[in-house]
Amino acid sequence: MKRWRHHWHRGDLGFVGLVMGTLVLIGLVLDTAPTPQQGSSWRRIDLQQFRAYLDEGRLSDHEATWYHPKEAP
């Protein structure tokens, strides 16, 4: 008859404890993270500051000219 039970070694319990502790910490971090808003990402844009930059002329409201590759002659 084959043995289906695993014989635990000295380091096995420590490894299982490390994995369980890691999973608990990941769960705590994910649970305490602020809830993202609809359509948002990790980057937050300050729209008032962005609009002020546009009004001051520090930014332009059109696409950059360097963005499009130049055509070969």
HUFENNOR-V584155 format. One record per residue. N is the residue number from 0. RES is the residue in three letters. PHI is phi as a letter, one per 30 degrees, with the letter a starting at -180 (none if undefined). PSI is psi in whole degrees, 0 to 359 (* if undefined). D_CENTER is the distance of its C-alpha to the mean C-alpha in Angstrom with 2 decimals. Layout:
((N,RES,PHI,PSI,D_CENTER) (N,RES,PHI,PSI,D_CENTER))
This chain:
((0,MET,none,131,49.87) (1,LYS,d,148,46.36) (2,ARG,d,126,44.32) (3,TRP,c,350,41.08) (4,ARG,d,141,40.09) (5,HIS,d,136,38.02) (6,HIS,d,117,39.60) (7,TRP,d,138,37.16) (8,HIS,c,173,37.15) (9,ARG,e,318,36.61) (10,GLY,d,349,32.97) (11,ASP,d,317,31.85) (12,LEU,d,322,31.62) (13,GLY,d,320,29.59) (14,PHE,d,316,27.09) (15,VAL,d,320,26.83) (16,GLY,d,320,26.40) (17,LEU,d,317,23.59) (18,VAL,d,316,21.72) (19,MET,d,318,22.45) (20,GLY,d,319,21.41) (21,THR,d,316,18.02) (22,LEU,d,322,17.54) (23,VAL,d,316,18.80) (24,LEU,d,319,16.45) (25,ILE,d,317,13.35) (26,GLY,d,320,15.07) (27,LEU,d,319,15.83) (28,VAL,d,317,12.39) (29,LEU,d,328,11.20) (30,ASP,d,328,14.57) (31,THR,c,354,14.64) (32,ALA,d,144,11.37) (33,PRO,d,146,12.66) (34,THR,d,124,13.09) (35,PRO,d,149,11.54) (36,GLN,d,161,14.52) (37,GLN,e,127,15.80) (38,GLY,i,21,14.62) (39,SER,c,162,12.07) (40,SER,b,193,8.61) (41,TRP,d,341,6.81) (42,ARG,c,131,9.91) (43,ARG,c,128,13.12) (44,ILE,c,126,16.37) (45,ASP,d,99,19.53) (46,LEU,d,326,21.92) (47,GLN,d,316,25.00) (48,GLN,d,320,24.31) (49,PHE,d,314,23.48) (50,ARG,d,322,26.77) (51,ALA,d,319,28.62) (52,TYR,d,319,27.58) (53,LEU,d,316,28.84) (54,ASP,d,325,32.04) (55,GLU,d,346,32.71) (56,GLY,i,8,32.40) (57,ARG,d,339,29.65) (58,LEU,b,158,27.66) (59,SER,c,158,29.23) (60,ASP,c,20,28.71) (61,HIS,b,164,29.31) (62,GLU,d,148,27.57) (63,ALA,d,144,28.07) (64,THR,d,334,31.16) (65,TRP,d,350,29.75) (66,TYR,d,322,27.12) (67,HIS,d,130,29.79) (68,PRO,d,144,31.38) (69,LYS,d,144,35.07) (70,GLU,d,142,37.49) (71,ALA,d,140,39.81) (72,PRO,d,*,43.43))
